[in-house]
């Protein structure tokens, strides 16, 4: 199953795609000197249920830790039920 497409659809359905990509790119831009990775590579190498959990430091975002924890749990539950 293609988790990548499901994940992007999940982000869009929950209206968090732009926020997720912004925070992912911001943190990974800062980490490029320390093996930061592209979004595509991230989706290929990480476990699907941890896509949100491992993407960036939640507490350093405008949305905050609790916001991303809610969506991380929701995504992990979706993966466990769907796949």
N, C-alpha and C positions, 0 to 999 in steps of 0.2 A: 504494500500500500504506500502511496506517496504522501508521507507526512508533511512534506514541505508545502504542498498545495493546500492541504487541510489546515495547516497552521496559518498560512496567509489568509485564508478564508475566515478562520476563527478571529484573527485580529481585525479584519475588516467588518465582520458581523458585529463585533463588540465595540466598534468605533475607536479602536486603539492602535490601528496600524501605523498611523503617522507618528504618534507618541512613541510607540515601540521603536520604530526605525530611527527616529531622532535620537533617542537615548542610546540605542545600540551604536549608531554611527559616531556619536559624540564620545562615548567611552572608548570605542575601538580606535578612533582617530588618535586619542591620547596614548593608546597602547601599541601603536604600530611599531614603535622602536622595541617593544617587548613582545613580539609575536601576536599582535592584534590580527584578527582575521576578517575577511569579507563576510557579508551576510550569507551569501551562497555557501561558502566553506563552513561557516558556523552550522547551518542547517544540515549539511552533509555529515559533519563530524560529531555533533552532540546527540545525546539520547533525546528522542522526540518529547518525552514527558518532561524534560528539563529545559526546553527551549526558553521559556520565560525566566525560569529560575537562574539559569547560567548566563543570561544575555548581558547584564550590566548590574551595577551596584544600585539597588532600588533606593536606598536611603539618600543617594546623591542626585535624585531626580526631583523635579518640581512636584510630581505626583506623590512621591513618598513610598515608603516601604509597604504600608498596609494596602495601598492601591494595587501595587504589582503583585503582592501576595495573594490577593483575591483572584486576580486573573491567572496567576500561576497555578493555583489550586483548581480553578475552573478548567484550565487547559489539561492539567494532569488527569483530572477526572474524565474529561472527554476522551483522552487517549486510552485510558484503562477500560472504558466502556465500549469504545468504538473498535479498538484493535485488540 
